[in-house]
Amino acid sequence: MELKNKVAVITGISKGIGFELAKQLIQKECKVYGLGRNSNDALQSDLFHFIPCDIRNKNEVETAFAEILSRENQIHVLVNNAGLGYFGFLEDISYEIWDEMFDTNVSGMFYCCKQVIPQMKKAQYGHIINIASTAALEGMPQVSAYCATKWAVKGLSESLFRELRDHRIKVTCVYPGSTKTDFFRNSPGIKPHDFMLMPEDVAYNLVVALEMPDNFHTVNLEIRPLQPKGPKPTN
């Protein structure tokens, strides 16, 4: 896809992968609409538009996309990046935390996809990227609730890919390993460090997937740090 003059919507825009992806798409002269509860003043460009939106709220999502589609003829790219995680033994996960993770990681993605799919089908063109996690590929102790949300992202993405491929709409599910963002703010035992993936590198991989030829479809993209705990000491 030639990204110049295309329209992309990214959720979770204020920091991390979403922020870095917005910067790189703007450099490609793509028009970016960022959805989130907070913006980032570093994103200053005529090609960037922030729309306050809590993706857990279906009414706010509908209003945000209606505003975008009133300005633009088409949304070419949707990146469901917003997400959060809490870690702990399942019996210690509160009902509120469970609901917050599912409302954000799963329902928010569903709300956004539901808004763009009809117009992408009409145009017979589009690309949806869903950010999952390596937690969608393997169960992990004290990550059970978060894993459950990301396995849902994986299942939705793989089914959606098969629903939409005949409409020339791509669906890519991305599985990043540990990334140096503020994702771990809810996990006191894990601190971001330089042996994790860098968000700008993950974003670059997404740009590459978006720029591939129309008949080239990256369905699943697993990305991991090579040495997540750093090099092993040598004797």
ABEGO torsion letter per residue (X at the ends): XBABGBBBBBBGAABEAAAAAAAAAAAAGBBBBBBEABBBAABBBAABBBBBBBAABAAAAAAAAAAAAAABABBABBBBABBBBBBEBAAABBAAAAAAAAAAAAAAAAAAAAAAAAAAAAAGBEBBBBBBBAAAABBBBGAAAAAAAAAAAAAAAAAAAAAAAAAGBBBBBBBBBBBBBAAAAABAABBBBAABBBAAAAAAAAAAAAABBAABBBABBBBBBABAAEBBBBX
